[in-house]
């Protein structure tokens, strides 16, 4: 007896997607965005991904100023500055000044 052309038995408990009662959900059990409640849609819209910050320009986002760079982690300019002690000292002074400005602004807003 040969079993050619016969489909294998499905696993125990398997139900095809077209037979499930959760037709509004995707294959990985996540609700589709158009079927969320208004409250859930508003909550999800407020969630944002963190933008990488440029280590050389305190307080500014990484603008990917060099081609083929995905962020500060593989930026050649950042690497050069971090390897040179004199440039690192200048950068440290810029960071100190920036942090002082931020602290002063926060103290002024707190009053």
N, CA, C and O atoms as CSV, one atom per row, in Angstrom:
chain,resi,resn,atom,element,x,y,z
A,1,UNK,N,N,0.840,-1.163,0.000
A,1,UNK,CA,C,0.000,0.000,0.000
A,1,UNK,C,C,0.891,1.234,0.000
A,1,UNK,O,O,1.772,1.349,0.852
A,2,UNK,N,N,0.687,2.152,-0.926
A,2,UNK,CA,C,1.480,3.374,-1.004
A,2,UNK,C,C,0.661,4.553,-0.489
A,2,UNK,O,O,-0.569,4.551,-0.537
A,3,UNK,N,N,1.380,5.558,0.004
A,3,UNK,CA,C,0.694,6.735,0.545
A,3,UNK,C,C,0.919,7.958,-0.335
A,3,UNK,O,O,0.770,9.088,0.130
A,4,UNK,N,N,1.274,7.749,-1.589
A,4,UNK,CA,C,1.470,8.876,-2.483
A,4,UNK,C,C,0.141,9.576,-2.733
A,4,UNK,O,O,-0.888,8.934,-2.941
A,5,UNK,N,N,0.186,10.933,-2.709
A,5,UNK,CA,C,-1.008,11.716,-2.994
A,5,UNK,C,C,-1.925,11.867,-1.805
A,5,UNK,O,O,-2.975,12.499,-1.921
A,6,UNK,N,N,-1.563,11.305,-0.658
A,6,UNK,CA,C,-2.398,11.420,0.533
A,6,UNK,C,C,-1.807,12.508,1.427
A,6,UNK,O,O,-0.617,12.476,1.740
A,7,UNK,N,N,-2.622,13.457,1.833
A,7,UNK,CA,C,-2.150,14.532,2.695
A,7,UNK,C,C,-1.894,13.999,4.097
A,7,UNK,O,O,-2.648,13.157,4.585
A,8,UNK,N,N,-0.828,14.485,4.759
A,8,UNK,CA,C,-0.564,14.025,6.125
A,8,UNK,C,C,-1.630,14.550,7.074
A,8,UNK,O,O,-2.276,15.564,6.810
A,9,UNK,N,N,-1.799,13.846,8.174
A,9,UNK,CA,C,-2.781,14.257,9.169
A,9,UNK,C,C,-2.300,15.536,9.850
A,9,UNK,O,O,-1.112,15.659,10.148
A,10,UNK,N,N,-3.195,16.489,10.102
A,10,UNK,CA,C,-2.787,17.713,10.807
A,10,UNK,C,C,-2.499,17.399,12.275
A,10,UNK,O,O,-2.990,16.399,12.799
A,11,UNK,N,N,-1.711,18.239,12.941
A,11,UNK,CA,C,-1.416,18.011,14.352
A,11,UNK,C,C,-2.698,18.067,15.191
A,11,UNK,O,O,-3.696,18.666,14.790
A,12,UNK,N,N,-2.643,17.443,16.339
A,12,UNK,CA,C,-3.795,17.421,17.235
A,12,UNK,C,C,-4.087,18.854,17.685
A,12,UNK,O,O,-3.175,19.572,18.092
A,13,UNK,N,N,-5.332,19.265,17.615
A,13,UNK,CA,C,-5.734,20.590,18.045
A,13,UNK,C,C,-5.581,21.664,16.976
A,13,UNK,O,O,-5.918,22.822,17.220
A,14,UNK,N,N,-5.084,21.306,15.805
A,14,UNK,CA,C,-4.887,22.286,14.738
A,14,UNK,C,C,-6.222,22.636,14.103
A,14,UNK,O,O,-7.026,21.762,13.778
A,15,UNK,N,N,-6.439,23.937,13.932
A,15,UNK,CA,C,-7.618,24.416,13.203
A,15,UNK,C,C,-7.120,25.384,12.151
A,15,UNK,O,O,-6.361,26.297,12.478
A,16,UNK,N,N,-7.513,25.221,10.917
A,16,UNK,CA,C,-7.087,26.149,9.865
A,16,UNK,C,C,-7.550,27.568,10.181
A,16,UNK,O,O,-8.576,27.754,10.835
A,17,UNK,N,N,-6.801,28.571,9.721
A,17,UNK,CA,C,-7.162,29.960,10.022
A,17,UNK,C,C,-8.572,30.338,9.565
A,17,UNK,O,O,-9.219,31.171,10.200
A,18,UNK,N,N,-9.047,29.750,8.491
A,18,UNK,CA,C,-10.377,30.116,7.997
A,18,UNK,C,C,-11.499,29.516,8.837
A,18,UNK,O,O,-12.665,29.868,8.663
A,19,UNK,N,N,-11.143,28.602,9.758
A,19,UNK,CA,C,-12.158,28.007,10.619
A,19,UNK,C,C,-12.128,28.555,12.041
A,19,UNK,O,O,-12.973,28.183,12.855
A,20,UNK,N,N,-11.188,29.420,12.355
A,20,UNK,CA,C,-11.085,29.933,13.721
A,20,UNK,C,C,-12.123,31.017,13.948
A,20,UNK,O,O,-12.584,31.662,13.007
A,21,UNK,N,N,-12.483,31.207,15.208
A,21,UNK,CA,C,-13.456,32.244,15.546
A,21,UNK,C,C,-12.794,33.604,15.652
A,21,UNK,O,O,-13.488,34.617,15.745
A,22,UNK,N,N,-11.479,33.655,15.640
A,22,UNK,CA,C,-10.743,34.904,15.728
A,22,UNK,C,C,-10.321,35.377,14.338
A,22,UNK,O,O,-9.138,35.625,14.103
A,23,UNK,N,N,-11.230,35.500,13.459
A,23,UNK,CA,C,-10.906,35.892,12.090
A,23,UNK,C,C,-10.364,37.315,12.021
A,23,UNK,O,O,-9.706,37.681,11.047
A,24,UNK,N,N,-10.638,38.121,13.050
A,24,UNK,CA,C,-10.168,39.511,13.025
A,24,UNK,C,C,-8.718,39.641,13.469
A,24,UNK,O,O,-8.163,40.739,13.434
A,25,UNK,N,N,-8.095,38.544,13.885
A,25,UNK,CA,C,-6.719,38.627,14.335
A,25,UNK,C,C,-5.792,38.044,13.290
A,25,UNK,O,O,-6.174,37.179,12.501
A,26,UNK,N,N,-4.548,38.545,13.303
A,26,UNK,CA,C,-3.570,38.064,12.346
A,26,UNK,C,C,-3.023,36.726,12.804
A,26,UNK,O,O,-3.395,36.225,13.866
A,27,UNK,N,N,-2.142,36.150,12.004
A,27,UNK,CA,C,-1.623,34.822,12.295
A,27,UNK,C,C,-0.812,34.766,13.581
A,27,UNK,O,O,-0.690,33.690,14.167
A,28,UNK,N,N,-0.249,35.886,14.047
A,28,UNK,CA,C,0.538,35.850,15.271
A,28,UNK,C,C,-0.264,36.398,16.451
A,28,UNK,O,O,0.318,36.881,17.422
A,29,UNK,N,N,-1.584,36.327,16.374
A,29,UNK,CA,C,-2.504,36.689,17.448
A,29,UNK,C,C,-2.421,38.155,17.858
A,29,UNK,O,O,-2.627,38.479,19.028
A,30,UNK,N,N,-2.125,39.035,16.925
A,30,UNK,CA,C,-2.154,40.463,17.202
A,30,UNK,C,C,-3.368,41.069,16.514
A,30,UNK,O,O,-3.686,40.729,15.375
A,31,UNK,N,N,-4.031,41.954,17.207
A,31,UNK,CA,C,-5.216,42.594,16.661
A,31,UNK,C,C,-4.786,43.571,15.581
A,31,UNK,O,O,-3.784,44.268,15.739
A,32,UNK,N,N,-5.513,43.629,14.513
A,32,UNK,CA,C,-5.210,44.560,13.429
A,32,UNK,C,C,-5.482,45.985,13.887
A,32,UNK,O,O,-6.411,46.208,14.664
A,33,UNK,N,N,-4.687,46.970,13.422
A,33,UNK,CA,C,-4.868,48.352,13.873
A,33,UNK,C,C,-6.250,48.928,13.599
A,33,UNK,O,O,-6.741,49.735,14.389
A,34,UNK,N,N,-6.887,48.537,12.505
A,34,UNK,CA,C,-8.203,49.095,12.200
A,34,UNK,C,C,-9.307,48.520,13.080
A,34,UNK,O,O,-10.446,48.982,13.005
A,35,UNK,N,N,-9.004,47.529,13.910
A,35,UNK,CA,C,-10.012,46.931,14.770
A,35,UNK,C,C,-9.745,47.206,16.246
A,35,UNK,O,O,-10.313,46.538,17.110
A,36,UNK,N,N,-8.887,48.184,16.545
A,36,UNK,CA,C,-8.619,48.567,17.921
A,36,UNK,C,C,-9.698,49.517,18.418
A,36,UNK,O,O,-10.364,50.197,17.637
A,37,UNK,N,N,-9.849,49.545,19.723
A,37,UNK,CA,C,-10.756,50.539,20.301
A,37,UNK,C,C,-10.095,51.906,20.189
A,37,UNK,O,O,-8.871,51.978,20.078
A,38,UNK,N,N,-10.856,52.983,20.213
A,38,UNK,CA,C,-10.255,54.322,20.123
A,38,UNK,C,C,-9.244,54.592,21.244
A,38,UNK,O,O,-8.232,55.255,21.019
A,39,UNK,N,N,-9.517,54.081,22.443
A,39,UNK,CA,C,-8.591,54.282,23.557
A,39,UNK,C,C,-7.264,53.572,23.303
A,39,UNK,O,O,-6.194,54.132,23.547
A,40,UNK,N,N,-7.341,52.344,22.813
A,40,UNK,CA,C,-6.119,51.578,22.537
A,40,UNK,C,C,-5.341,52.214,21.396
A,40,UNK,O,O,-4.111,52.261,21.444
A,41,UNK,N,N,-6.026,52.699,20.379
A,41,UNK,CA,C,-5.360,53.362,19.267
A,41,UNK,C,C,-4.632,54.620,19.746
A,41,UNK,O,O,-3.510,54.887,19.318
A,42,UNK,N,N,-5.273,55.398,20.640
A,42,UNK,CA,C,-4.646,56.611,21.176
A,42,UNK,C,C,-3.426,56.262,22.018
A,42,UNK,O,O,-2.416,56.963,21.958
A,43,UNK,N,N,-3.505,55.180,22.806
A,43,UNK,CA,C,-2.378,54.787,23.647
A,43,UNK,C,C,-1.200,54.360,22.791
A,43,UNK,O,O,-0.060,54.733,23.067
A,44,UNK,N,N,-1.465,53.591,21.768
A,44,UNK,CA,C,-0.375,53.116,20.921
A,44,UNK,C,C,0.255,54.236,20.104
A,44,UNK,O,O,1.440,54.161,19.778
A,45,UNK,N,N,-0.497,55.260,19.771
A,45,UNK,CA,C,0.058,56.337,18.971
A,45,UNK,C,C,1.039,57.188,19.770
A,45,UNK,O,O,1.864,57.887,19.182
A,46,UNK,N,N,0.964,57.141,21.101
A,46,UNK,CA,C,1.858,57.925,21.942
A,46,UNK,C,C,3.200,57.244,22.172
A,46,UNK,O,O,4.144,57.887,22.630
A,47,UNK,N,N,3.300,55.973,21.868
A,47,UNK,CA,C,4.538,55.236,22.070
A,47,UNK,C,C,5.485,55.571,20.925
A,47,UNK,O,O,5.143,55.413,19.753
A,48,UNK,N,N,6.679,56.036,21.279
A,48,UNK,CA,C,7.643,56.418,20.258
A,48,UNK,C,C,8.957,55.701,20.497
A,48,UNK,O,O,9.288,55.336,21.625
A,49,UNK,N,N,9.689,55.507,19.435
A,49,UNK,CA,C,11.015,54.915,19.548
A,49,UNK,C,C,12.014,56.004,19.893
A,49,UNK,O,O,11.867,57.152,19.472
A,50,UNK,N,N,13.014,55.644,20.650
A,50,UNK,CA,C,14.045,56.606,21.032
A,50,UNK,C,C,14.917,56.936,19.822
A,50,UNK,O,O,15.344,56.043,19.089
A,51,UNK,N,N,15.172,58.214,19.625
A,51,UNK,CA,C,16.038,58.645,18.535
A,51,UNK,C,C,17.470,58.723,19.058
A,51,UNK,O,O,17.696,59.265,20.140
A,52,UNK,N,N,18.434,58.194,18.317
A,52,UNK,CA,C,19.813,58.260,18.789
A,52,UNK,C,C,20.301,59.705,18.827
A,52,UNK,O,O,19.990,60.500,17.941
A,53,UNK,N,N,21.063,60.032,19.855
A,53,UNK,CA,C,21.612,61.373,20.022
A,53,UNK,C,C,23.038,61.413,19.502
A,53,UNK,O,O,23.783,60.438,19.610
A,54,UNK,N,N,23.406,62.552,18.935
A,54,UNK,CA,C,24.765,62.734,18.430
A,54,UNK,C,C,25.691,62.996,19.608
A,54,UNK,O,O,25.446,63.935,20.366
A,55,UNK,N,N,26.742,62.208,19.795
A,55,UNK,CA,C,27.651,62.440,20.908
A,55,UNK,C,C,28.486,63.699,20.732
A,55,UNK,O,O,29.035,64.207,21.709
A,56,UNK,N,N,28.596,64.211,19.522
A,56,UNK,CA,C,29.431,65.381,19.270
A,56,UNK,C,C,28.661,66.688,19.402
A,56,UNK,O,O,29.262,67.741,19.616
A,57,UNK,N,N,27.348,66.633,19.277
A,57,UNK,CA,C,26.511,67.830,19.401
A,57,UNK,C,C,25.506,67.564,20.506
A,57,UNK,O,O,24.422,67.049,20.232
A,58,UNK,N,N,25.831,67.899,21.742
A,58,UNK,CA,C,24.948,67.583,22.871
A,58,UNK,C,C,23.546,68.144,22.682
A,58,UNK,O,O,23.369,69.305,22.315
A,59,UNK,N,N,22.556,67.300,22.937
A,59,UNK,CA,C,21.167,67.716,22.847
A,59,UNK,C,C,20.552,67.610,21.472
A,59,UNK,O,O,19.356,67.862,21.322
A,60,UNK,N,N,21.315,67.250,20.471
A,60,UNK,CA,C,20.783,67.153,19.117
A,60,UNK,C,C,20.713,65.693,18.678
A,60,UNK,O,O,21.534,64.882,19.105
A,61,UNK,N,N,19.735,65.346,17.825
A,61,UNK,CA,C,19.654,63.969,17.343
A,61,UNK,C,C,20.739,63.679,16.306
A,61,UNK,O,O,21.290,64.594,15.695
A,62,UNK,N,N,21.029,62.419,16.121
A,62,UNK,CA,C,21.978,62.002,15.090
A,62,UNK,C,C,21.303,62.219,13.739
A,62,UNK,O,O,20.228,61.679,13.479
A,63,UNK,N,N,21.940,63.009,12.885
A,63,UNK,CA,C,21.350,63.314,11.577
A,63,UNK,C,C,21.913,62.439,10.471
A,63,UNK,O,O,21.614,62.647,9.295
A,64,UNK,N,N,22.728,61.462,10.845
A,64,UNK,CA,C,23.339,60.566,9.865
A,64,UNK,C,C,24.047,61.377,8.783
A,64,UNK,O,O,23.759,61.249,7.593
A,65,UNK,N,N,24.979,62.212,9.231
A,65,UNK,CA,C,25.634,63.163,8.329
A,65,UNK,C,C,26.618,62.507,7.371
A,65,UNK,O,O,27.095,63.161,6.444
A,66,UNK,N,N,26.931,61.247,7.568
A,66,UNK,CA,C,27.824,60.547,6.652
A,66,UNK,C,C,27.051,59.448,5.931
A,66,UNK,O,O,26.129,58.865,6.502
A,67,UNK,N,N,27.417,59.158,4.685
A,67,UNK,CA,C,26.722,58.085,3.969
A,67,UNK,C,C,27.040,56.715,4.588
A,67,UNK,O,O,28.132,56.495,5.111
A,68,UNK,N,N,26.086,55.827,4.518
A,68,UNK,CA,C,26.208,54.441,4.972
A,68,UNK,C,C,26.393,54.332,6.476
A,68,UNK,O,O,26.979,53.361,6.953
A,69,UNK,N,N,25.906,55.306,7.232
A,69,UNK,CA,C,25.987,55.279,8.689
A,69,UNK,C,C,24.585,55.031,9.218
A,69,UNK,O,O,23.622,55.635,8.745
A,70,UNK,N,N,24.465,54.137,10.206
A,70,UNK,CA,C,23.159,53.834,10.776
A,70,UNK,C,C,22.927,54.544,12.099
A,70,UNK,O,O,21.820,54.501,12.637
A,71,UNK,N,N,23.941,55.188,12.625
A,71,UNK,CA,C,23.806,55.903,13.895
A,71,UNK,C,C,25.177,56.224,14.457
A,71,UNK,O,O,26.189,55.990,13.796
A,72,UNK,N,N,25.223,56.762,15.680
A,72,UNK,CA,C,26.507,57.147,16.261
A,72,UNK,C,C,27.454,55.960,16.479
A,72,UNK,O,O,28.670,56.137,16.547
A,73,UNK,N,N,26.897,54.765,16.586
A,73,UNK,CA,C,27.739,53.605,16.881
A,73,UNK,C,C,28.718,53.269,15.766
A,73,UNK,O,O,29.756,52.666,16.038
A,74,UNK,N,N,28.432,53.633,14.532
A,74,UNK,CA,C,29.364,53.344,13.446
A,74,UNK,C,C,29.777,54.602,12.673
A,74,UNK,O,O,30.172,54.515,11.510
A,75,UNK,N,N,29.686,55.764,13.314
A,75,UNK,CA,C,30.076,57.028,12.701
A,75,UNK,C,C,31.592,57.205,12.826
A,75,UNK,O,O,32.137,57.138,13.927
A,76,UNK,N,N,32.261,57.429,11.709
A,76,UNK,CA,C,33.714,57.576,11.725
A,76,UNK,C,C,34.149,58.873,12.405
A,76,UNK,O,O,35.212,58.911,13.024
A,77,UNK,N,N,33.364,59.916,12.306
A,77,UNK,CA,C,33.703,61.173,12.977
A,77,UNK,C,C,33.692,60.990,14.486
A,77,UNK,O,O,34.584,61.485,15.176
A,78,UNK,N,N,32.710,60.298,14.998
A,78,UNK,CA,C,32.641,60.024,16.436
A,78,UNK,C,C,33.850,59.196,16.857
A,78,UNK,O,O,34.442,59.452,17.906
A,79,UNK,N,N,34.214,58.218,16.056
A,79,UNK,CA,C,35.354,57.373,16.384
A,79,UNK,C,C,36.640,58.194,16.465
A,79,UNK,O,O,37.430,58.020,17.392
A,80,UNK,N,N,36.852,59.088,15.494
A,80,UNK,CA,C,38.061,59.916,15.478
A,80,UNK,C,C,38.109,60.818,16.709
A,80,UNK,O,O,39.152,60.950,17.348
A,81,UNK,N,N,36.972,61.438,17.038
A,81,UNK,CA,C,36.929,62.335,18.199
A,81,UNK,C,C,37.195,61.554,19.488
A,81,UNK,O,O,37.914,62.037,20.363
A,82,UNK,N,N,36.634,60.375,19.613
A,82,UNK,CA,C,36.812,59.598,20.843
A,82,UNK,C,C,38.235,59.045,20.976
A,82,UNK,O,O,38.676,58.762,22.090
A,83,UNK,N,N,38.947,58.889,19.885
A,83,UNK,CA,C,40.319,58.376,19.957
A,83,UNK,C,C,41.342,59.473,20.240
A,83,UNK,O,O,42.436,59.173,20.719
A,84,UNK,N,N,41.021,60.730,19.961
A,84,UNK,CA,C,41.958,61.842,20.145
A,84,UNK,C,C,41.728,62.498,21.509
A,84,UNK,O,O,40.637,63.008,21.762
A,85,UNK,N,N,42.741,62.496,22.402
A,85,UNK,CA,C,42.557,63.069,23.742
A,85,UNK,C,C,42.220,64.567,23.727
A,85,UNK,O,O,41.417,65.019,24.543
A,86,UNK,N,N,42.810,65.329,22.831
A,86,UNK,CA,C,42.525,66.763,22.777
A,86,UNK,C,C,41.083,67.030,22.356
A,86,UNK,O,O,40.409,67.878,22.940
A,87,UNK,N,N,40.617,66.310,21.352
A,87,UNK,CA,C,39.236,66.479,20.908
A,87,UNK,C,C,38.244,66.020,21.974
A,87,UNK,O,O,37.169,66.600,22.125
A,88,UNK,N,N,38.616,64.974,22.711
A,88,UNK,CA,C,37.745,64.507,23.802
A,88,UNK,C,C,37.626,65.557,24.893
A,88,UNK,O,O,36.555,65.732,25.474
A,89,UNK,N,N,38.723,66.261,25.176
A,89,UNK,CA,C,38.694,67.324,26.193
A,89,UNK,C,C,37.777,68.469,25.739
A,89,UNK,O,O,37.016,69.011,26.540
A,90,UNK,N,N,37.854,68.828,24.469
A,90,UNK,CA,C,36.973,69.881,23.932
A,90,UNK,C,C,35.517,69.430,24.010
A,90,UNK,O,O,34.638,70.208,24.381
A,91,UNK,N,N,35.270,68.182,23.663
A,91,UNK,CA,C,33.913,67.639,23.726
A,91,UNK,C,C,33.398,67.624,25.162
A,91,UNK,O,O,32.230,67.930,25.403
A,92,UNK,N,N,34.256,67.273,26.114
A,92,UNK,CA,C,33.845,67.257,27.519
A,92,UNK,C,C,33.454,68.660,27.977
A,92,UNK,O,O,32.484,68.819,28.718
A,93,UNK,N,N,34.191,69.669,27.547
A,93,UNK,CA,C,33.850,71.053,27.895
A,93,UNK,C,C,32.506,71.454,27.289
A,93,UNK,O,O,31.700,72.111,27.948
A,94,UNK,N,N,32.262,71.062,26.040
A,94,UNK,CA,C,30.973,71.353,25.410
A,94,UNK,C,C,29.828,70.683,26.162
A,94,UNK,O,O,28.766,71.279,26.340
A,95,UNK,N,N,30.041,69.450,26.602
A,95,UNK,CA,C,29.002,68.738,27.356
A,95,UNK,C,C,28.726,69.410,28.691
A,95,UNK,O,O,27.572,69.546,29.098
A,96,UNK,N,N,29.804,69.836,29.383
A,96,UNK,CA,C,29.625,70.522,30.661
A,96,UNK,C,C,28.795,71.789,30.484
A,96,UNK,O,O,27.877,72.044,31.264
A,97,UNK,N,N,29.110,72.577,29.469
A,97,UNK,CA,C,28.371,73.814,29.213
A,97,UNK,C,C,26.907,73.510,28.885
A,97,UNK,O,O,26.003,74.200,29.356
A,98,UNK,N,N,26.687,72.495,28.091
A,98,UNK,CA,C,25.318,72.110,27.732
A,98,UNK,C,C,24.542,71.680,28.971
A,98,UNK,O,O,23.405,72.107,29.173
A,99,UNK,N,N,25.153,70.835,29.803
A,99,UNK,CA,C,24.490,70.360,31.021
A,99,UNK,C,C,24.179,71.508,31.967
A,99,UNK,O,O,23.126,71.506,32.605
A,100,UNK,N,N,25.071,72.490,32.075
A,100,UNK,CA,C,24.813,73.647,32.925
A,100,UNK,C,C,23.624,74.451,32.399
A,100,UNK,O,O,22.792,74.911,33.180
A,101,UNK,N,N,23.543,74.620,31.091
A,101,UNK,CA,C,22.407,75.335,30.508
A,101,UNK,C,C,21.096,74.603,30.782
A,101,UNK,O,O,20.085,75.227,31.106
A,102,UNK,N,N,21.118,73.302,30.652
A,102,UNK,CA,C,19.908,72.503,30.904
A,102,UNK,C,C,19.501,72.613,32.368
A,102,UNK,O,O,18.324,72.815,32.665
A,103,UNK,N,N,20.457,72.485,33.289
A,103,UNK,CA,C,20.141,72.596,34.719
A,103,UNK,C,C,19.573,73.975,35.052
A,103,UNK,O,O,18.615,74.085,35.817
A,104,UNK,N,N,20.160,75.018,34.482
A,104,UNK,CA,C,19.668,76.377,34.733
A,104,UNK,C,C,18.250,76.539,34.203
A,104,UNK,O,O,17.410,77.151,34.862
A,105,UNK,N,N,17.976,76.000,33.027
A,105,UNK,CA,C,16.640,76.094,32.437
A,105,UNK,C,C,15.620,75.334,33.277
A,105,UNK,O,O,14.499,75.805,33.469
A,106,UNK,N,N,16.002,74.156,33.781
A,106,UNK,CA,C,15.084,73.381,34.625
A,106,UNK,C,C,14.818,74.094,35.939
A,106,UNK,O,O,13.686,74.106,36.424
A,107,UNK,N,N,15.858,74.689,36.520
A,107,UNK,CA,C,15.680,75.415,37.777
A,107,UNK,C,C,14.782,76.631,37.557
A,107,UNK,O,O,13.963,76.957,38.416
A,108,UNK,N,N,14.926,77.290,36.436
A,108,UNK,CA,C,14.098,78.455,36.138
A,108,UNK,C,C,12.640,78.048,35.936
A,108,UNK,O,O,11.732,78.760,36.364
A,109,UNK,N,N,12.414,76.914,35.290
A,109,UNK,CA,C,11.041,76.429,35.074
A,109,UNK,C,C,10.405,75.919,36.354
A,109,UNK,O,O,9.184,75.963,36.498
A,110,UNK,N,N,11.223,75.431,37.293
A,110,UNK,CA,C,10.692,74.898,38.542
A,110,UNK,C,C,10.201,76.015,39.464
A,110,UNK,O,O,9.325,75.786,40.297
A,111,UNK,N,N,10.754,77.212,39.324
A,111,UNK,CA,C,10.350,78.331,40.197
A,111,UNK,C,C,9.027,78.889,39.845
A,111,UNK,O,O,8.562,79.829,40.490
